[in-house]
Amino acid sequence: MTVLRNLIEKILPPPLIHVHRRLGTWAMFREISGIAIGYIAIIRDVYKKQGFEAAYNIVWVKLFNPVGPGSAGLVYFFFGWLYRMFPGLVWMPSQIEVEITTACDKKCIHCENFYWDPSEQKAMNLSFDELKKMLDSIPNLKWISLVGEGSSFLNKDCMKMLKMCKDRKIMTYQVDHLSDWTREMTEELVDMQLDGMIVSFDAATKPTYEEIKAGCEFDKVRENIKRLLRIKKEKNSLLPEIVFCYTVMNKNIEEIPTFVDVVADMGEREEFGPGARIGFNRLLVFDEIKHLDITDIPDEISQKAQERAAERGWYIALTGTNDLEKCPPPHRCLAWMEPYVMMKGLVMQCCAVFISNNRVELRKRAFGNLLEKPMAEIWDSKPYKDLRHTITKKNGPIPINCAGCRVFNTRPREEKYGILDTHSGRVITQAEFVERCQGKSMKMHYDKPVDAEVVETK
């Protein structure tokens, strides 16, 4: 049985490795097959309401997008090794995340926005025209998530942006806490057939929730979710599907099993959508929040949550760990296929380096600006190519943009082969890397903290 599990994990996309370890082989495949069957109804409904191109894009995402909510990456179960061996097969990204705001009126205690130095990162919004310019440069885009280290709907153009993405038949997701939603907003999102809403919901009780997500209202969020379900039913709509993201820390870890009941009490899983699930995700640690960290979810809590989910008919994913030894090796990574676009227009390889309170250093490592160059030119640049061709090797240095990743264990390769500065072509040591970066996101990887360099945001 151990041999079989090991063989299966060699072909699984890394996000599913943790699910497989928690649930076991057959339970994991039961969940995957159940979700897949549910999406047949979604594809049929989208074809009727939005046309062939929108339905085709959903099928594409299920086959070829390896990461991101709503993705399945079925091709990579069998051919992931081929794309890692020949990353040039990905001639252009078909999925991106775009940061549309860094403004926020909440004070979530685990969010880097709460700890930003105003001299390093100012609150700002992406404009509708700026997003349009970005999308115009990525003609084969199939999936997008409009995100932000802030409250997305504080951007006055947010709804217009979502509508533009949907008008282009792009499979579109949005991330929000839902505390500020109105009925009018909800109806508009259902009418535009937004594909998915990722709800940040980090506790099962009102006191814990409102301590963690200061400024958000527990009861209001629950009512907004129930209203969304009612409006979907009124309008005979299967979309948007709802995915819950619960960030696990020492303040809410005991409430994990109860949260399954909180969600299930709001409606049947089928009402939320075929891909509806609860993701219990690890805390991404930086210096200011290290006191909130837990290494992993204890087995007894994990078991209770799984039993509760089975009773209530829900899918859950207890993903990730802050124990580096349990993280997969970096050559398994395919997250570089989903660029993350920082404010304003700065292209990074993925989102894994974010939520680290280290944005000054990250801006220095951007591969280009989508407001100045088309994606094709940035994607084909030597530094970006070097990253893709280096991270996918079993042996060799770690690209500097991937050093200290919180999803994959990069340390053994860093220590043995060093870190490749893809912009200069120079290989530096792990110690040199820590010296030249701010060090704020390096606590779980490196012992030596480094004082932050203060740079005015452009």
VOGU-421117 format. One record per residue (C-alpha): residue in three letters; x negated, y, z negated. Coordinates in steps of 0.02 Angstrom, whole numbers, plus 50000, padded with zeros to 5 digits. Layout:
BEGIN
<rec "ala",<X,Y,Z>>,
...
//
This chain:
BEGIN
<rec "met",<50000,50000,50000>>,
<rec "thr",<49856,50119,49959>>,
<rec "val",<49779,50086,50130>>,
<rec "leu",<49946,50126,50214>>,
<rec "arg",<49966,50288,50115>>,
<rec "asn",<49790,50342,50162>>,
<rec "leu",<49821,50305,50346>>,
<rec "ile",<49983,50404,50344>>,
<rec "glu",<49898,50554,50262>>,
<rec "lys",<49768,50557,50400>>,
<rec "ile",<49903,50602,50527>>,
<rec "leu",<50016,50709,50416>>,
<rec "pro",<50008,50899,50432>>,
<rec "pro",<49923,50961,50272>>,
<rec "pro",<50083,51039,50197>>,
<rec "leu",<50164,50867,50201>>,
<rec "ile",<50017,50782,50115>>,
<rec "his",<50072,50854,49947>>,
<rec "val",<50254,50807,49982>>,
<rec "his",<50199,50630,50025>>,
<rec "arg",<50100,50614,49865>>,
<rec "arg",<50246,50676,49759>>,
<rec "leu",<50389,50582,49843>>,
<rec "gly",<50309,50430,49923>>,
<rec "thr",<50312,50374,50104>>,
<rec "trp",<50491,50318,50129>>,
<rec "ala",<50572,50459,50030>>,
<rec "met",<50473,50586,50130>>,
<rec "phe",<50524,50510,50297>>,
<rec "arg",<50706,50500,50240>>,
<rec "glu",<50703,50686,50207>>,
<rec "ile",<50618,50724,50373>>,
<rec "ser",<50741,50618,50472>>,
<rec "gly",<50890,50695,50382>>,
<rec "ile",<50830,50870,50424>>,
<rec "ala",<50795,50820,50605>>,
<rec "ile",<50971,50751,50629>>,
<rec "gly",<51043,50912,50556>>,
<rec "tyr",<50948,51017,50682>>,
<rec "ile",<51035,50931,50827>>,
<rec "ala",<51193,51024,50774>>,
<rec "ile",<51094,51187,50760>>,
<rec "ile",<51021,51169,50934>>,
<rec "arg",<51192,51130,51008>>,
<rec "asp",<51270,51280,50920>>,
<rec "val",<51129,51398,50971>>,
<rec "tyr",<51146,51341,51152>>,
<rec "lys",<51332,51385,51150>>,
<rec "lys",<51312,51554,51064>>,
<rec "gln",<51140,51615,51121>>,
<rec "gly",<51102,51520,51280>>,
<rec "phe",<50972,51400,51346>>,
<rec "glu",<50815,51502,51308>>,
<rec "ala",<50855,51519,51122>>,
<rec "ala",<50895,51333,51108>>,
<rec "tyr",<50737,51289,51205>>,
<rec "asn",<50631,51394,51086>>,
<rec "ile",<50700,51299,50936>>,
<rec "val",<50652,51134,51017>>,
<rec "trp",<50479,51205,51055>>,
<rec "val",<50456,51258,50873>>,
<rec "lys",<50507,51085,50811>>,
<rec "leu",<50381,51004,50928>>,
<rec "phe",<50234,51123,50934>>,
<rec "asn",<50233,51241,50784>>,
<rec "pro",<50135,51153,50646>>,
<rec "val",<50164,51279,50505>>,
<rec "gly",<50297,51400,50445>>,
<rec "pro",<50479,51380,50389>>,
<rec "gly",<50587,51299,50523>>,
<rec "ser",<50434,51222,50604>>,
<rec "ala",<50406,51036,50619>>,
<rec "gly",<50253,51013,50728>>,
<rec "leu",<50304,50837,50778>>,
<rec "val",<50171,50832,50914>>,
<rec "tyr",<50036,50852,50781>>,
<rec "phe",<50087,50694,50691>>,
<rec "phe",<50009,50603,50838>>,
<rec "phe",<49898,50728,50928>>,
<rec "gly",<49836,50844,50790>>,
<rec "trp",<49665,50766,50807>>,
<rec "leu",<49661,50818,50991>>,
<rec "tyr",<49695,51001,50952>>,
<rec "arg",<49564,50999,50815>>,
<rec "met",<49439,50923,50935>>,
<rec "phe",<49485,51044,51075>>,
<rec "pro",<49557,51203,50995>>,
<rec "gly",<49546,51285,51166>>,
<rec "leu",<49705,51189,51211>>,
<rec "val",<49797,51326,51116>>,
<rec "trp",<49775,51460,51248>>,
<rec "met",<49886,51586,51155>>,
<rec "pro",<49981,51582,50990>>,
<rec "ser",<50167,51547,51002>>,
<rec "gln",<50203,51596,50822>>,
<rec "ile",<50155,51744,50714>>,
<rec "glu",<50192,51827,50548>>,
<rec "val",<50202,52017,50552>>,
<rec "glu",<50190,52129,50401>>,
<rec "ile",<50323,52264,50419>>,
<rec "thr",<50305,52352,50252>>,
<rec "thr",<50192,52372,50102>>,
<rec "ala",<50323,52475,50009>>,
<rec "cys",<50409,52399,49858>>,
<rec "asp",<50518,52461,49716>>,
<rec "lys",<50504,52299,49616>>,
<rec "lys",<50372,52251,49489>>,
<rec "cys",<50349,52063,49509>>,
<rec "ile",<50212,52014,49387>>,
<rec "his",<50130,51888,49505>>,
<rec "cys",<50128,51997,49662>>,
<rec "glu",<49970,52086,49718>>,
<rec "asn",<50074,52240,49767>>,
<rec "phe",<50101,52275,49581>>,
<rec "tyr",<49912,52285,49553>>,
<rec "trp",<49855,52381,49707>>,
<rec "asp",<49740,52528,49687>>,
<rec "pro",<49823,52669,49788>>,
<rec "ser",<49654,52717,49857>>,
<rec "glu",<49636,52543,49934>>,
<rec "gln",<49813,52514,49999>>,
<rec "lys",<49948,52643,50026>>,
<rec "ala",<50132,52603,50044>>,
<rec "met",<50179,52613,50227>>,
<rec "asn",<50300,52543,50355>>,
<rec "leu",<50281,52473,50530>>,
<rec "ser",<50392,52564,50654>>,
<rec "phe",<50513,52485,50777>>,
<rec "asp",<50409,52547,50925>>,
<rec "glu",<50250,52475,50849>>,
<rec "leu",<50328,52304,50830>>,
<rec "lys",<50395,52314,51008>>,
<rec "lys",<50220,52351,51072>>,
<rec "met",<50153,52199,50980>>,
<rec "leu",<50288,52083,51046>>,
<rec "asp",<50263,52146,51223>>,
<rec "ser",<50084,52083,51215>>,
<rec "ile",<50135,51904,51166>>,
<rec "pro",<50250,51847,51307>>,
<rec "asn",<50258,51664,51254>>,
<rec "leu",<50310,51698,51074>>,
<rec "lys",<50432,51567,51008>>,
<rec "trp",<50436,51599,50820>>,
<rec "ile",<50411,51750,50708>>,
<rec "ser",<50426,51790,50525>>,
<rec "leu",<50442,51972,50474>>,
<rec "val",<50358,51982,50306>>,
<rec "gly",<50269,52106,50197>>,
<rec "glu",<50185,52128,50031>>,
<rec "gly",<50339,52227,49982>>,
<rec "ser",<50528,52233,50003>>,
<rec "ser",<50560,52212,50188>>,
<rec "phe",<50725,52306,50192>>,
<rec "leu",<50643,52464,50123>>,
<rec "asn",<50584,52482,50303>>,
<rec "lys",<50730,52576,50382>>,
<rec "asp",<50694,52489,50548>>,
<rec "cys",<50699,52313,50474>>,
<rec "met",<50872,52268,50540>>,
<rec "lys",<50831,52339,50712>>,
<rec "met",<50671,52239,50715>>,
<rec "leu",<50761,52077,50674>>,
<rec "lys",<50890,52114,50808>>,
<rec "met",<50753,52147,50936>>,
<rec "cys",<50671,51980,50898>>,
<rec "lys",<50837,51890,50915>>,
<rec "asp",<50877,51982,51078>>,
<rec "arg",<50714,51910,51144>>,
<rec "lys",<50774,51735,51095>>,
<rec "ile",<50631,51715,50972>>,
<rec "met",<50664,51601,50824>>,
<rec "thr",<50663,51730,50683>>,
<rec "tyr",<50639,51714,50495>>,
<rec "gln",<50640,51845,50358>>,
<rec "val",<50572,51845,50181>>,
<rec "asp",<50665,51938,50042>>,
<rec "his",<50719,51932,49860>>,
<rec "leu",<50901,51970,49909>>,
<rec "ser",<50929,52080,49757>>,
<rec "asp",<50977,52233,49860>>,
<rec "trp",<51087,52154,49993>>,
<rec "thr",<51258,52225,50036>>,
<rec "arg",<51405,52140,50121>>,
<rec "glu",<51374,52245,50277>>,
<rec "met",<51193,52186,50288>>,
<rec "thr",<51246,52005,50264>>,
<rec "glu",<51377,52013,50401>>,
<rec "glu",<51255,52094,50521>>,
<rec "leu",<51124,51959,50491>>,
<rec "val",<51251,51820,50519>>,
<rec "asp",<51316,51906,50676>>,
<rec "met",<51142,51922,50750>>,
<rec "gln",<51113,51736,50713>>,
<rec "leu",<50955,51760,50611>>,
<rec "asp",<50876,51588,50606>>,
<rec "gly",<50817,51583,50427>>,
<rec "met",<50804,51677,50264>>,
<rec "ile",<50664,51633,50143>>,
<rec "val",<50724,51682,49970>>,
<rec "ser",<50595,51721,49836>>,
<rec "phe",<50679,51654,49679>>,
<rec "asp",<50559,51617,49537>>,
<rec "ala",<50659,51558,49385>>,
<rec "ala",<50814,51463,49332>>,
<rec "thr",<50870,51579,49191>>,
<rec "lys",<50911,51763,49189>>,
<rec "pro",<50782,51815,49053>>,
<rec "thr",<50638,51724,49137>>,
<rec "tyr",<50686,51782,49311>>,
<rec "glu",<50701,51965,49263>>,
<rec "glu",<50537,51959,49167>>,
<rec "ile",<50445,51887,49318>>,
<rec "lys",<50536,51987,49452>>,
<rec "ala",<50559,52152,49361>>,
<rec "gly",<50682,52261,49456>>,
<rec "cys",<50778,52115,49531>>,
<rec "glu",<50945,52058,49457>>,
<rec "phe",<50972,51872,49431>>,
<rec "asp",<51162,51875,49437>>,
<rec "lys",<51165,51991,49587>>,
<rec "val",<51049,51878,49687>>,
<rec "arg",<51157,51726,49651>>,
<rec "glu",<51314,51820,49705>>,
<rec "asn",<51228,51881,49864>>,
<rec "ile",<51182,51702,49909>>,
<rec "lys",<51358,51640,49878>>,
<rec "arg",<51426,51784,49983>>,
<rec "leu",<51308,51737,50124>>,
<rec "leu",<51376,51560,50120>>,
<rec "arg",<51556,51625,50122>>,
<rec "ile",<51523,51740,50270>>,
<rec "lys",<51438,51600,50366>>,
<rec "lys",<51593,51495,50338>>,
<rec "glu",<51711,51638,50386>>,
<rec "lys",<51616,51665,50548>>,
<rec "asn",<51594,51479,50583>>,
<rec "ser",<51405,51501,50588>>,
<rec "leu",<51269,51375,50546>>,
<rec "leu",<51140,51514,50534>>,
<rec "pro",<51044,51581,50446>>,
<rec "glu",<50979,51431,50352>>,
<rec "ile",<50914,51468,50178>>,
<rec "val",<50748,51411,50108>>,
<rec "phe",<50703,51443,49926>>,
<rec "cys",<50525,51486,49873>>,
<rec "tyr",<50491,51463,49687>>,
<rec "thr",<50316,51515,49634>>,
<rec "val",<50262,51406,49488>>,
<rec "met",<50172,51484,49340>>,
<rec "asn",<50162,51454,49153>>,
<rec "lys",<50314,51565,49122>>,
<rec "asn",<50434,51462,49230>>,
<rec "ile",<50361,51288,49246>>,
<rec "glu",<50481,51211,49119>>,
<rec "glu",<50630,51278,49219>>,
<rec "ile",<50587,51183,49379>>,
<rec "pro",<50715,51041,49356>>,
<rec "thr",<50851,51165,49300>>,
<rec "phe",<50823,51271,49456>>,
<rec "val",<50882,51126,49564>>,
<rec "asp",<51050,51139,49473>>,
<rec "val",<51053,51328,49491>>,
<rec "val",<51039,51312,49680>>,
<rec "ala",<51156,51163,49695>>,
<rec "asp",<51289,51254,49593>>,
<rec "met",<51295,51391,49725>>,
<rec "gly",<51350,51273,49865>>,
<rec "glu",<51326,51108,49952>>,
<rec "arg",<51158,51086,50037>>,
<rec "glu",<51240,51071,50208>>,
<rec "glu",<51312,51246,50185>>,
<rec "phe",<51136,51316,50170>>,
<rec "gly",<51079,51236,50333>>,
<rec "pro",<50994,51075,50393>>,
<rec "gly",<50821,51139,50348>>,
<rec "ala",<50876,51204,50178>>,
<rec "arg",<50759,51153,50039>>,
<rec "ile",<50678,51214,49880>>,
<rec "gly",<50492,51240,49888>>,
<rec "phe",<50402,51241,49720>>,
<rec "asn",<50238,51325,49768>>,
<rec "arg",<50081,51353,49669>>,
<rec "leu",<50029,51524,49611>>,
<rec "leu",<49894,51603,49720>>,
<rec "val",<49776,51666,49588>>,
<rec "phe",<49678,51828,49580>>,
<rec "asp",<49594,51909,49429>>,
<rec "glu",<49742,52009,49366>>,
<rec "ile",<49859,51858,49357>>,
<rec "lys",<49741,51718,49306>>,
<rec "his",<49828,51713,49136>>,
<rec "leu",<49986,51650,49226>>,
<rec "asp",<49899,51505,49313>>,
<rec "ile",<49932,51321,49293>>,
<rec "thr",<49823,51192,49380>>,
<rec "asp",<49962,51077,49436>>,
<rec "ile",<50142,51029,49402>>,
<rec "pro",<50144,50893,49267>>,
<rec "asp",<50208,50724,49325>>,
<rec "glu",<50352,50722,49200>>,
<rec "ile",<50420,50889,49264>>,
<rec "ser",<50396,50835,49444>>,
<rec "gln",<50488,50672,49411>>,
<rec "lys",<50634,50761,49326>>,
<rec "ala",<50649,50882,49472>>,
<rec "gln",<50648,50742,49599>>,
<rec "glu",<50781,50645,49503>>,
<rec "arg",<50889,50801,49488>>,
<rec "ala",<50869,50837,49674>>,
<rec "ala",<50920,50658,49719>>,
<rec "glu",<51074,50673,49608>>,
<rec "arg",<51126,50840,49684>>,
<rec "gly",<51084,50795,49865>>,
<rec "trp",<50947,50924,49887>>,
<rec "tyr",<50776,50919,49969>>,
<rec "ile",<50632,50986,49867>>,
<rec "ala",<50448,51007,49903>>,
<rec "leu",<50326,51019,49758>>,
<rec "thr",<50183,51078,49866>>,
<rec "gly",<50007,51132,49836>>,
<rec "thr",<49890,51126,49688>>,
<rec "asn",<49758,51236,49611>>,
<rec "asp",<49648,51083,49585>>,
<rec "leu",<49525,51099,49729>>,
<rec "glu",<49482,50915,49722>>,
<rec "lys",<49661,50876,49775>>,
<rec "cys",<49659,50998,49921>>,
<rec "pro",<49628,50925,50096>>,
<rec "pro",<49465,50960,50190>>,
<rec "pro",<49465,51117,50299>>,
<rec "his",<49442,51027,50465>>,
<rec "arg",<49623,50968,50444>>,
<rec "cys",<49683,51148,50458>>,
<rec "leu",<49799,51204,50599>>,
<rec "ala",<49857,51364,50514>>,
<rec "trp",<49743,51462,50631>>,
<rec "met",<49879,51434,50761>>,
<rec "glu",<49990,51559,50667>>,
<rec "pro",<49906,51730,50659>>,
<rec "tyr",<49955,51850,50520>>,
<rec "val",<49967,52032,50574>>,
<rec "met",<49924,52151,50433>>,
<rec "met",<49980,52331,50418>>,
<rec "lys",<49959,52411,50544>>,
<rec "gly",<49921,52288,50684>>,
<rec "leu",<49766,52205,50610>>,
<rec "val",<49757,52022,50666>>,
<rec "met",<49700,51889,50543>>,
<rec "gln",<49691,51701,50572>>,
<rec "cys",<49830,51651,50450>>,
<rec "cys",<49918,51700,50289>>,
<rec "ala",<49819,51586,50172>>,
<rec "val",<49695,51723,50124>>,
<rec "phe",<49834,51840,50069>>,
<rec "ile",<49914,51872,49901>>,
<rec "ser",<49736,51891,49839>>,
<rec "asn",<49725,52077,49798>>,
<rec "asn",<49574,52085,49913>>,
<rec "arg",<49640,52186,50059>>,
<rec "val",<49492,52303,50082>>,
<rec "glu",<49380,52156,50124>>,
<rec "leu",<49515,52075,50231>>,
<rec "arg",<49535,52230,50339>>,
<rec "lys",<49349,52225,50375>>,
<rec "arg",<49366,52048,50443>>,
<rec "ala",<49512,52079,50562>>,
<rec "phe",<49488,52015,50740>>,
<rec "gly",<49569,52166,50821>>,
<rec "asn",<49720,52280,50818>>,
<rec "leu",<49878,52232,50914>>,
<rec "leu",<49923,52416,50929>>,
<rec "glu",<49761,52444,51025>>,
<rec "lys",<49732,52280,51119>>,
<rec "pro",<49846,52142,51186>>,
<rec "met",<49847,51976,51094>>,
<rec "ala",<49762,51886,51240>>,
<rec "glu",<49609,51998,51225>>,
<rec "ile",<49600,51978,51036>>,
<rec "trp",<49631,51789,51043>>,
<rec "asp",<49492,51766,51172>>,
<rec "ser",<49365,51873,51078>>,
<rec "lys",<49206,51783,51026>>,
<rec "pro",<49232,51801,50837>>,
<rec "tyr",<49409,51729,50848>>,
<rec "lys",<49351,51586,50961>>,
<rec "asp",<49206,51549,50843>>,
<rec "leu",<49327,51535,50697>>,
<rec "arg",<49438,51409,50787>>,
<rec "his",<49293,51305,50850>>,
<rec "thr",<49204,51306,50681>>,
<rec "ile",<49344,51274,50556>>,
<rec "thr",<49401,51119,50652>>,
<rec "lys",<49232,51031,50635>>,
<rec "lys",<49200,50908,50494>>,
<rec "asn",<49022,50969,50476>>,
<rec "gly",<48954,51144,50492>>,
<rec "pro",<48976,51314,50410>>,
<rec "ile",<49143,51384,50355>>,
<rec "pro",<49202,51541,50449>>,
<rec "ile",<49195,51691,50333>>,
<rec "asn",<49382,51722,50354>>,
<rec "cys",<49416,51547,50287>>,
<rec "ala",<49293,51549,50142>>,
<rec "gly",<49381,51533,49975>>,
<rec "cys",<49542,51468,50052>>,
<rec "arg",<49672,51418,49922>>,
<rec "val",<49750,51283,50032>>,
<rec "phe",<49597,51185,50089>>,
<rec "asn",<49440,51143,49990>>,
<rec "thr",<49305,51239,50082>>,
<rec "arg",<49176,51232,49944>>,
<rec "pro",<49081,51072,49993>>,
<rec "arg",<49050,51136,50169>>,
<rec "glu",<49006,51310,50106>>,
<rec "glu",<48878,51239,49987>>,
<rec "lys",<48802,51120,50116>>,
<rec "tyr",<48810,51223,50277>>,
<rec "gly",<48840,51403,50223>>,
<rec "ile",<48968,51530,50286>>,
<rec "leu",<48975,51595,50464>>,
<rec "asp",<49001,51781,50484>>,
<rec "thr",<49096,51767,50648>>,
<rec "his",<49074,51953,50686>>,
<rec "ser",<48883,51953,50674>>,
<rec "gly",<48851,51768,50713>>,
<rec "arg",<48745,51755,50557>>,
<rec "val",<48760,51612,50432>>,
<rec "ile",<48753,51671,50251>>,
<rec "thr",<48746,51576,50087>>,
<rec "gln",<48891,51558,49969>>,
<rec "ala",<48803,51674,49846>>,
<rec "glu",<48781,51808,49981>>,
<rec "phe",<48966,51795,50023>>,
<rec "val",<49019,51825,49843>>,
<rec "glu",<48902,51975,49832>>,
<rec "arg",<48973,52059,49987>>,
<rec "cys",<49158,52032,49953>>,
<rec "gln",<49264,52109,49817>>,
<rec "gly",<49277,51944,49728>>,
<rec "lys",<49454,51972,49667>>,
<rec "ser",<49522,51816,49750>>,
<rec "met",<49373,51706,49712>>,
<rec "lys",<49407,51656,49532>>,
<rec "met",<49463,51479,49569>>,
<rec "his",<49319,51452,49690>>,
<rec "tyr",<49169,51546,49622>>,
<rec "asp",<49102,51581,49450>>,
<rec "lys",<49031,51754,49482>>,
<rec "pro",<49152,51901,49489>>,
<rec "val",<49104,52054,49591>>,
<rec "asp",<49156,52235,49562>>,
<rec "ala",<49279,52301,49693>>,
<rec "glu",<49220,52423,49823>>,
<rec "val",<49344,52566,49841>>,
<rec "val",<49378,52615,50021>>,
<rec "glu",<49510,52740,50078>>,
<rec "thr",<49644,52658,50184>>,
<rec "lys",<49646,52718,50363>>,
//
